[in-house]
Amino acid sequence: MALMTTEKGTQTPEQLAKTIVQDIEPPVMIELPGTVREDIRKVVQYLNREVIAVRSESWFKKEYNSLVTEMITKLVKDRSKAITDYLAKKEENDKNDSFRKLIVRGISVPDAYKDIYGTPVVEANK
């Protein structure tokens, strides 16, 4: 395997990539109240119930911290995607409402479409 020399010494490409990713995005510590400890355990256990049934409760205890990290990471990513999707849909709905308002005010469909969506309407008969 090829080795690369950097200011941190000699590293494999995999080690170098890991170092770069860690430098770019360091992990974030999240503090939660102690009162949610059992709730977190319940959610993690529920989400991994099939694997726990196959592997055992001792596996769950050993892997608990990584499972919590995976759950919170997935929760944040899913929530972020939901917000992004909601905002995109809201923007599209706002554009559609504005388009309809322009049509009601008497502006031609191609002009209204161009004003709202930024591209002219392509006519099918050309």
PyMOL commands that set and color helices and strands:
alter all, ss='L'
color gray80, all
select helices_A, chain A and resi 13-24+34-47+49-55+57-104+109-117
alter helices_A, ss='H'
color red, helices_A
select strands_A, chain A and resi 4-6+9-11
alter strands_A, ss='S'
color yellow, strands_A
deselect
rebuild
show_as cartoon
